[in-house]
């Protein structure tokens, strides 16, 4: 019996109690939930339904709980129901009902854990969006791992998701990048405000190879060639490195397109219609202070140039007009000040900033080797890059390490820890269960043990304490996925997988799955193989949500 099925049984019992007592059925919820008690001694699941309904129907909570417990005690699969505290229901399943979950999971396969919790939501998820002026640094890599995992979680819970990379190919940073390339091509030092690092010389050389005439042009014309060609080369490299990291976007959106298509003028017109535009000192302003911003924001300078914030406004409007109900933007730690102005901007468009716009801030990441931070990349010259991280610990460990912590917490990634083939390495600990469950399956086939058909599955034989513990852990997965999606927390999945891995190891150590020697294959062996295979399914499903592989061998 799954938690969802048990919740339906509890609600059905409530309907029966209300009918017996002549209580108003309108007070009953459309659905309810059950939870795992913090203390396993309190039962398999707990329900607070009696407490929730007590005031609505004027019946003391313990009295209502007693009636529910009596009704639940008659339900198939319920071993016992106890009343605790002011009216909690602590429910124990019989072994057969609990064990049926293994069959449910195996038969569901990749679908187990998926739900329609966020069905109907259309979400635009923008992450990384690093400027194409250098390789993706380790802070951007964090958003690559977390953002991609979050997109998988949102889709697994029924949302329609569009992932997006905002490609800034306009503005002063791109001009500095072009000047740096031109200087490198000429063999001159980088401009004082320019970019350094070996990658600048590499890209400059590639531009000259493609356009050998560029160095014969006047500086202004040459700089434009380096801007166009260099940005494209840099962005191609960024996309390639992200693809190798397992991250691809549905849309790569060019900021320059906003300017070329007149989207900034369109946004200005819309904001003017809403009554939030004013002119001062020859500039055009948006009165964001009406919605809590610390100061009003310039959209167009007195010299006629658009500001970055104007492009932000146009880009937000573009997303909304593409049908996205909720715009989620992931930003680095140095962008915390953007939250107020962006929320105010959404309100200026007439949106609800708490519903239509969500901004997530990611904290800093350090790569640590031998107890000391790795300060810079040999190639980039100033920062640790995606390639540096992958070279140090690999793709799977990188993605798992970055997704394992709440994004609002700074993290240190210890190279020694994350490359260690021991249980204290979290990704190894989880992937080892994936490999071990697969190995058990191969070994079972060699000795002639198979699960058999579902009709011959004896769930009631899974009565050992460690089997029950593992079944409880497996039952948590759908709720963990839903919570992780709603709370924007892929780390909840990683921490769950580690708990599940621990439960499997304890089961494996205490409950022999394969027959010894010439021992006859029994229904208990088959039942335990179902449980082993169910664990493999959940581990693989959870790792998939994090973008991490579930190896069959290690």
C-alpha positions as CSV (number, residue, x, y, z in Angstrom):
1,X,0.0,0.0,0.0
2,X,1.4,3.4,-1.0
3,X,1.1,6.5,1.2
4,X,-1.4,7.9,-1.4
5,X,-3.5,4.7,-1.2
6,X,-3.4,4.8,2.6
7,X,-4.5,8.5,2.6
8,X,-7.5,7.5,0.5
9,X,-8.3,4.7,3.0
10,X,-8.2,7.3,5.9
11,X,-10.4,9.7,4.0
12,X,-12.9,6.8,3.2
13,X,-13.0,6.0,6.9
14,X,-13.7,9.7,7.7
15,X,-16.7,9.6,5.2
16,X,-18.0,6.5,7.0
17,X,-17.7,8.1,10.4
18,X,-19.4,11.2,9.2
19,X,-22.3,9.1,7.8
20,X,-22.7,7.2,11.0
21,X,-22.8,10.4,13.1
22,X,-24.8,12.5,10.8
23,X,-22.0,15.0,10.4
24,X,-21.7,17.6,7.6
25,X,-19.7,16.0,4.8
26,X,-19.0,19.5,3.4
27,X,-16.4,19.7,6.2
28,X,-14.4,16.9,4.7
29,X,-11.4,17.7,2.5
30,X,-11.2,16.5,-1.1
31,X,-8.0,14.7,-0.2
32,X,-5.7,14.2,2.8
33,X,-2.2,13.0,3.4
34,X,-0.3,10.7,5.8
35,X,3.2,11.2,7.1
36,X,6.0,9.2,8.4
37,X,6.3,9.6,12.2
38,X,9.6,10.9,13.4
39,X,9.9,8.0,15.9
40,X,9.5,4.7,14.0
41,X,8.1,3.2,17.3
42,X,4.9,5.3,16.7
43,X,4.0,3.3,13.7
44,X,4.4,3.3,9.9
45,X,2.3,6.4,9.2
46,X,0.5,9.2,11.1
47,X,-2.6,11.2,10.2
48,X,-3.8,14.5,11.7
49,X,-7.2,14.4,10.1
50,X,-9.1,14.2,13.4
51,X,-7.4,17.3,14.6
52,X,-8.1,19.1,11.3
53,X,-11.8,18.3,11.4
54,X,-12.6,18.6,15.1
55,X,-13.4,22.3,15.2
56,X,-15.3,22.2,12.0
57,X,-17.8,19.6,13.2
58,X,-17.7,20.4,17.0
59,X,-16.5,17.0,18.1
60,X,-13.5,16.6,20.5
61,X,-10.4,15.6,18.5
62,X,-9.7,12.4,20.6
63,X,-13.4,11.3,20.3
64,X,-13.2,11.8,16.5
65,X,-9.9,10.1,16.4
66,X,-11.3,7.1,18.3
67,X,-14.1,6.8,15.8
68,X,-11.7,7.0,12.9
69,X,-9.4,4.4,14.5
70,X,-12.3,2.0,14.9
71,X,-13.3,2.4,11.3
72,X,-9.7,2.1,10.0
73,X,-9.1,-1.0,12.0
74,X,-11.6,-2.8,9.7
75,X,-9.8,-1.8,6.5
76,X,-7.8,-4.5,4.7
77,X,-4.1,-4.0,5.1
78,X,-4.3,-2.1,8.4
79,X,-2.6,-4.0,11.3
80,X,-3.4,-1.5,14.0
81,X,-4.3,2.1,14.8
82,X,-3.4,4.0,18.0
83,X,-4.4,7.4,19.2
84,X,-1.7,9.6,20.5
85,X,-1.6,13.1,22.1
86,X,-4.5,15.3,21.4
87,X,-5.8,13.2,18.5
88,X,-3.0,11.9,16.2
89,X,-3.6,8.6,14.5
90,X,-0.6,6.3,14.4
91,X,-1.2,3.6,11.8
92,X,0.6,0.3,11.3
93,X,0.2,-1.7,8.1
94,X,0.3,-5.5,8.0
95,X,3.3,-7.0,6.2
96,X,1.3,-7.9,3.0
97,X,0.0,-4.3,2.6
98,X,3.4,-2.8,3.3
99,X,5.3,-5.2,1.0
100,X,3.0,-4.6,-2.0
101,X,4.8,-1.4,-2.5
102,X,7.8,-3.3,-3.9
103,X,5.6,-4.6,-6.7
104,X,4.0,-1.2,-7.3
105,X,7.5,0.4,-7.7
106,X,8.9,-2.3,-10.1
107,X,5.8,-2.1,-12.3
108,X,5.8,1.7,-12.4
109,X,9.5,1.8,-13.2
110,X,10.6,5.3,-14.3
111,X,7.1,6.7,-13.5
112,X,7.4,6.0,-9.8
113,X,7.7,9.2,-8.0
114,X,6.1,11.3,-10.7
115,X,2.9,13.2,-10.0
116,X,0.5,15.9,-11.2
117,X,1.2,18.1,-8.2
118,X,2.2,21.1,-10.4
119,X,0.0,20.2,-13.4
120,X,-1.3,23.3,-15.3
121,X,1.7,25.5,-14.3
122,X,3.7,26.9,-17.2
123,X,7.1,27.9,-15.8
124,X,10.0,29.6,-17.5
125,X,13.3,28.6,-15.8
126,X,16.3,30.8,-16.6
127,X,19.7,29.8,-15.2
128,X,23.4,30.1,-15.8
129,X,23.1,33.0,-18.4
130,X,26.8,33.7,-18.0
131,X,28.1,36.5,-20.3
132,X,30.0,35.1,-23.3
133,X,33.2,36.8,-22.3
134,X,34.8,33.8,-20.7
135,X,34.3,30.1,-19.7
136,X,31.6,29.3,-17.2
137,X,33.0,29.8,-13.7
138,X,32.2,27.6,-10.7
139,X,29.4,29.8,-9.5
140,X,27.6,29.4,-12.9
141,X,28.3,25.7,-12.8
142,X,26.3,25.5,-9.5
143,X,23.3,26.9,-11.3
144,X,23.8,24.5,-14.2
145,X,23.6,21.6,-11.8
146,X,20.8,23.0,-9.7
147,X,18.8,24.5,-12.5
148,X,18.8,21.4,-14.6
149,X,17.9,19.3,-11.6
150,X,15.1,21.7,-10.8
151,X,13.7,21.5,-14.4
152,X,13.6,17.7,-14.1
153,X,11.8,18.0,-10.8
154,X,9.2,20.4,-12.1
155,X,8.5,18.3,-15.1
156,X,8.3,15.2,-12.9
157,X,5.5,16.9,-10.9
158,X,3.5,17.9,-14.0
159,X,4.6,21.4,-14.8
160,X,5.2,22.6,-18.3
161,X,8.8,24.0,-18.2
162,X,10.8,26.0,-20.6
163,X,14.5,26.2,-19.8
164,X,16.3,29.3,-21.0
165,X,19.8,30.8,-21.2
166,X,19.9,34.6,-21.6
167,X,22.8,35.3,-23.9
168,X,24.1,38.8,-23.3
169,X,25.7,39.8,-26.6
170,X,25.3,43.5,-26.2
171,X,26.7,46.2,-23.9
172,X,30.0,47.4,-22.4
173,X,31.2,44.0,-21.2
174,X,31.1,42.7,-24.8
175,X,32.9,45.8,-26.0
176,X,35.7,45.1,-23.4
177,X,35.8,41.5,-24.6
178,X,36.3,42.6,-28.2
179,X,39.0,45.0,-27.3
180,X,40.8,42.3,-25.3
181,X,40.7,40.0,-28.3
182,X,42.0,42.7,-30.6
183,X,44.9,43.4,-28.3
184,X,45.8,39.7,-28.0
185,X,45.8,39.4,-31.8
186,X,48.2,42.3,-32.0
187,X,50.4,40.9,-29.3
188,X,49.6,43.8,-27.0
189,X,48.7,43.7,-23.3
190,X,45.1,43.4,-22.4
191,X,43.3,46.8,-21.9
192,X,43.2,47.9,-18.3
193,X,39.4,47.0,-18.0
194,X,39.8,44.0,-20.3
195,X,39.9,40.3,-19.9
196,X,43.0,38.1,-19.4
197,X,43.7,34.4,-19.5
198,X,44.9,32.0,-22.1
199,X,41.4,31.6,-23.5
200,X,41.5,35.2,-24.9
201,X,44.7,34.4,-26.9
202,X,43.1,31.1,-28.1
203,X,39.9,32.8,-29.3
204,X,41.8,35.7,-30.9
205,X,44.0,33.3,-32.8
206,X,40.9,31.4,-34.1
207,X,39.3,34.6,-35.2
208,X,42.4,35.6,-37.2
209,X,42.5,32.1,-38.7
210,X,38.9,32.5,-39.9
211,X,39.3,36.1,-40.9
212,X,43.0,36.7,-41.8
213,X,42.2,40.1,-43.1
214,X,41.0,41.4,-39.8
215,X,44.4,42.8,-38.7
216,X,44.5,45.0,-41.8
217,X,41.3,46.8,-40.8
218,X,41.1,50.0,-38.9
219,X,40.7,49.3,-35.1
220,X,37.0,50.1,-35.0
221,X,36.2,47.7,-37.9
222,X,38.6,45.1,-36.5
223,X,37.0,45.3,-33.1
224,X,33.6,44.7,-34.6
225,X,34.9,41.6,-36.3
226,X,36.4,40.3,-33.0
227,X,33.1,41.1,-31.3
228,X,30.9,39.1,-33.7
229,X,33.3,36.2,-34.3
230,X,34.7,36.1,-30.7
231,X,31.3,36.1,-29.0
232,X,30.1,33.3,-31.2
233,X,33.2,31.2,-30.6
234,X,33.0,31.8,-26.8
235,X,29.3,31.0,-26.7
236,X,29.8,27.9,-28.8
237,X,32.4,26.8,-26.2
238,X,30.1,27.6,-23.3
239,X,27.3,25.5,-24.9
240,X,29.6,22.6,-25.6
241,X,31.0,22.5,-22.1
242,X,27.4,22.7,-20.6
243,X,26.3,19.9,-23.0
244,X,29.2,17.7,-21.8
245,X,28.0,18.5,-18.3
246,X,24.6,17.1,-19.3
247,X,22.8,20.5,-19.5
248,X,21.0,21.7,-22.6
249,X,18.5,24.5,-22.9
250,X,15.2,24.7,-24.7
251,X,15.9,28.3,-25.7
252,X,19.1,30.4,-26.0
253,X,17.8,34.0,-26.0
254,X,20.0,36.8,-27.4
255,X,19.7,40.1,-25.7
256,X,20.6,41.8,-29.0
257,X,17.3,40.5,-30.4
258,X,15.4,42.6,-27.9
259,X,17.1,45.7,-29.3
260,X,16.8,44.6,-33.0
261,X,13.1,43.8,-32.7
262,X,12.1,46.9,-30.8
263,X,11.2,45.0,-27.7
264,X,12.5,47.7,-25.4
265,X,10.3,50.3,-27.0
266,X,7.3,47.9,-26.6
267,X,8.0,47.4,-22.9
268,X,8.3,51.2,-22.5
269,X,4.9,51.7,-24.1
270,X,3.4,49.0,-21.8
271,X,4.8,50.5,-18.7
272,X,3.7,54.0,-19.8
273,X,0.2,52.7,-20.2
274,X,0.3,51.3,-16.7
275,X,1.2,54.8,-15.5
276,X,4.6,54.2,-14.0
277,X,6.9,56.1,-16.4
278,X,8.1,59.6,-15.8
279,X,10.7,61.9,-17.3
280,X,13.4,63.7,-15.4
281,X,16.7,65.4,-16.3
282,X,16.3,64.3,-19.9
283,X,16.1,60.6,-18.9
284,X,13.1,58.2,-18.9
285,X,12.5,56.5,-15.5
286,X,10.3,53.7,-14.0
287,X,8.8,54.6,-10.7
288,X,9.6,51.3,-9.0
289,X,9.5,53.0,-5.5
290,X,5.7,52.7,-5.7
291,X,6.3,48.9,-5.2
292,X,8.9,48.9,-2.5
293,X,12.2,49.4,-4.5
294,X,14.7,51.5,-2.7
295,X,14.9,54.0,-5.7
296,X,13.4,54.6,-9.1
297,X,15.2,53.1,-12.1
298,X,16.4,54.7,-15.3
299,X,15.2,53.0,-18.5
300,X,16.7,55.3,-21.0
301,X,19.6,57.7,-20.4
302,X,19.6,61.3,-21.3
303,X,21.9,60.4,-24.3
304,X,19.2,58.0,-25.6
305,X,21.0,54.8,-24.6
306,X,19.0,52.0,-23.0
307,X,20.0,50.7,-19.6
308,X,20.5,47.0,-18.7
309,X,17.4,47.3,-16.6
310,X,15.4,48.3,-19.6
311,X,16.5,45.1,-21.3
312,X,15.5,43.2,-18.1
313,X,12.0,44.7,-18.4
314,X,11.7,43.8,-22.1
315,X,12.9,40.3,-21.5
316,X,10.5,39.7,-18.6
317,X,7.6,41.0,-20.8
318,X,8.7,38.7,-23.6
319,X,8.6,35.7,-21.4
320,X,5.1,36.5,-20.1
321,X,3.8,37.1,-23.6
322,X,5.1,33.7,-24.6
323,X,2.6,32.3,-22.1
324,X,4.7,31.6,-19.1
325,X,2.7,32.1,-16.0
326,X,5.7,32.0,-13.7
327,X,9.1,33.3,-14.5
328,X,11.9,31.8,-12.3
329,X,15.3,33.4,-12.5
330,X,18.4,32.0,-10.9
331,X,21.1,34.6,-10.0
332,X,24.5,34.6,-8.3
333,X,25.2,35.8,-4.8
334,X,26.3,39.2,-6.0
335,X,22.8,39.8,-7.5
336,X,20.9,40.0,-4.3
337,X,20.1,43.6,-4.9
338,X,18.2,42.7,-8.1
339,X,15.4,41.1,-6.2
340,X,13.7,44.4,-5.1
341,X,13.9,46.1,-8.5
342,X,12.8,43.0,-10.4
343,X,9.8,42.4,-8.2
344,X,8.8,46.1,-8.5
345,X,9.2,45.9,-12.2
346,X,6.8,42.9,-12.4
347,X,4.3,44.9,-10.3
348,X,4.7,47.9,-12.7
349,X,3.6,45.6,-15.5
350,X,0.4,44.8,-13.6
351,X,1.6,41.4,-12.5
352,X,1.6,39.9,-9.0
353,X,5.3,39.7,-8.2
354,X,4.8,37.0,-5.6
355,X,3.1,34.7,-8.2
356,X,4.5,35.7,-11.6
357,X,8.2,36.2,-10.7
358,X,10.5,34.1,-8.6
359,X,14.2,34.9,-8.0
360,X,16.5,32.4,-6.5
361,X,20.0,33.4,-5.3
362,X,22.8,30.9,-5.3
363,X,25.7,31.4,-2.8
364,X,29.4,31.0,-3.5
365,X,31.2,27.7,-4.3
366,X,34.9,27.0,-3.6
367,X,36.9,24.1,-4.9
368,X,39.3,22.9,-2.2
369,X,42.4,20.7,-2.6
370,X,44.6,19.7,0.3
371,X,42.7,21.9,2.6
372,X,43.2,25.1,0.6
373,X,40.9,26.8,-1.9
374,X,41.9,26.4,-5.6
375,X,42.1,30.0,-6.6
376,X,42.1,30.2,-10.3
377,X,42.1,28.3,-13.6
378,X,45.2,27.8,-15.6
379,X,43.2,28.7,-18.7
380,X,40.8,31.4,-17.5
381,X,43.4,33.0,-15.3
382,X,41.0,34.5,-12.8
383,X,38.4,31.9,-11.8
384,X,37.8,28.2,-11.4
385,X,35.8,27.0,-14.4
386,X,33.4,24.2,-15.2
387,X,36.2,22.3,-16.9
388,X,38.4,22.6,-13.8
389,X,35.7,21.1,-11.6
390,X,35.0,18.3,-14.0
391,X,38.7,17.5,-14.4
392,X,39.0,17.4,-10.7
393,X,36.1,15.2,-9.6
394,X,34.1,14.2,-12.8
395,X,30.7,15.1,-14.0
396,X,28.6,12.8,-11.7
397,X,30.4,13.9,-8.6
398,X,30.2,17.6,-9.7
399,X,26.5,17.5,-10.3
400,X,25.7,15.7,-7.1
401,X,28.0,17.9,-5.0
402,X,26.5,21.1,-6.3
403,X,22.9,19.9,-6.0
404,X,23.3,18.3,-2.6
405,X,23.2,21.6,-0.7
406,X,20.5,24.2,-0.5
407,X,21.5,26.8,-3.1
408,X,21.4,29.6,-0.4
409,X,24.3,28.0,1.5
410,X,27.9,28.5,0.5
411,X,29.8,25.2,-0.2
412,X,33.3,24.0,-0.3
413,X,33.9,21.0,-2.7
414,X,36.8,19.0,-1.4
415,X,38.6,17.2,-4.2
416,X,39.8,14.5,-2.0
417,X,36.4,13.6,-0.6
418,X,34.5,13.6,-3.9
419,X,37.0,11.4,-5.6
420,X,37.2,8.8,-2.8
421,X,35.8,5.4,-3.5
422,X,34.5,5.1,0.1
423,X,31.1,5.5,1.8
424,X,32.0,8.9,3.1
425,X,31.8,10.2,-0.5
426,X,28.0,10.8,-0.8
427,X,27.8,10.2,-4.6
428,X,29.8,7.0,-4.3
429,X,27.6,5.9,-1.4
430,X,24.4,6.3,-3.4
431,X,25.8,5.0,-6.7
432,X,27.2,2.0,-5.0
433,X,23.6,0.9,-4.2
434,X,22.7,1.4,-7.8
435,X,25.6,-0.9,-8.8
436,X,24.9,-3.4,-5.9
437,X,21.2,-3.8,-6.7
438,X,22.2,-4.4,-10.4
439,X,24.8,-7.0,-9.3
440,X,22.2,-8.8,-7.2
441,X,20.0,-9.0,-10.3
442,X,22.8,-10.5,-12.4
443,X,23.8,-13.0,-9.7
444,X,20.2,-14.0,-9.2
445,X,19.9,-14.8,-12.8
446,X,23.0,-17.0,-12.6
447,X,21.5,-19.1,-9.8
448,X,18.1,-19.4,-11.5
449,X,16.3,-16.9,-9.2
450,X,13.8,-14.6,-10.8
451,X,11.0,-12.4,-9.3
452,X,8.4,-14.5,-11.1
453,X,5.1,-13.0,-12.2
454,X,3.3,-10.4,-10.0
455,X,0.5,-12.8,-9.1
456,X,3.0,-15.0,-7.4
457,X,4.6,-12.3,-5.3
458,X,4.2,-13.0,-1.6
459,X,4.4,-9.5,-0.1
460,X,3.5,-10.8,3.4
461,X,6.9,-12.5,3.6
462,X,8.6,-9.2,3.8
463,X,8.2,-9.0,7.5
464,X,11.8,-8.4,8.8
465,X,12.4,-5.2,10.6
466,X,15.0,-4.1,8.0
467,X,12.7,-5.0,5.1
468,X,10.0,-2.8,6.7
469,X,12.5,0.0,7.2
470,X,13.5,-0.1,3.5
471,X,9.9,-0.2,2.4
472,X,9.1,2.9,4.5
473,X,12.1,4.7,2.9
474,X,10.9,3.7,-0.6
475,X,7.4,4.9,0.1
476,X,8.8,8.4,0.9
477,X,10.1,9.1,-2.6
478,X,7.0,10.6,-4.3
479,X,6.5,13.0,-1.4
480,X,10.2,14.0,-1.5
481,X,10.0,14.7,-5.2
482,X,6.9,16.9,-4.8
483,X,8.4,18.8,-1.9
484,X,11.7,19.3,-3.8
485,X,9.8,20.7,-6.8
486,X,7.6,23.0,-4.7
487,X,10.5,24.2,-2.5
488,X,12.9,24.5,-5.4
489,X,15.2,22.2,-3.5
490,X,17.0,19.4,-5.5
491,X,19.1,18.9,-2.3
492,X,16.1,17.2,-0.7
493,X,16.4,14.5,-3.3
494,X,20.1,14.0,-2.7
495,X,19.7,13.8,1.1
496,X,16.8,11.3,0.6
497,X,18.9,9.1,-1.6
498,X,21.5,8.9,1.0
499,X,18.9,7.9,3.6
500,X,17.6,5.3,1.2
501,X,21.1,4.0,0.5
502,X,21.6,3.5,4.3
503,X,18.3,1.6,4.6
504,X,19.3,-0.7,1.6
505,X,22.7,-1.4,3.1
506,X,21.1,-2.5,6.4
507,X,18.6,-4.6,4.5
508,X,21.3,-6.2,2.5
509,X,23.4,-7.0,5.5
510,X,20.5,-8.6,7.5
511,X,18.3,-10.2,4.9
512,X,19.9,-12.7,2.5
513,X,18.5,-12.3,-1.0
514,X,20.2,-15.1,-2.9
515,X,20.1,-18.8,-1.9
516,X,23.3,-20.3,-0.6
517,X,24.9,-23.1,-2.5
518,X,22.4,-25.8,-3.3
519,X,19.7,-24.1,-1.2
520,X,16.3,-24.3,-2.8
521,X,14.9,-21.0,-4.2
522,X,11.9,-20.0,-2.0
523,X,9.1,-17.4,-2.2
524,X,11.1,-15.4,0.4
525,X,14.1,-15.1,-2.0
526,X,11.7,-14.0,-4.8
527,X,10.0,-11.4,-2.5
528,X,13.4,-10.0,-1.5
529,X,14.4,-9.8,-5.1
530,X,11.3,-7.7,-5.8
531,X,12.4,-5.4,-2.9
532,X,16.0,-5.3,-4.3
533,X,14.7,-4.3,-7.7
534,X,12.3,-1.7,-6.3
535,X,15.3,-0.1,-4.6
536,X,17.2,-0.1,-7.9
537,X,14.2,1.7,-9.6
538,X,14.0,4.4,-6.9
539,X,17.8,5.0,-6.8
540,X,17.9,5.3,-10.6
541,X,14.8,7.6,-10.7
542,X,16.3,9.9,-8.0
543,X,19.7,10.1,-9.6
544,X,18.1,10.9,-12.9
545,X,16.4,13.9,-11.3
546,X,19.8,15.1,-10.3
547,X,21.3,14.4,-13.7
548,X,23.6,11.8,-12.3
549,X,24.1,8.3,-13.7
550,X,23.0,5.0,-11.9
551,X,25.8,2.7,-12.8
552,X,25.3,-1.1,-13.1
553,X,28.9,-1.7,-12.2
554,X,31.5,0.1,-10.1
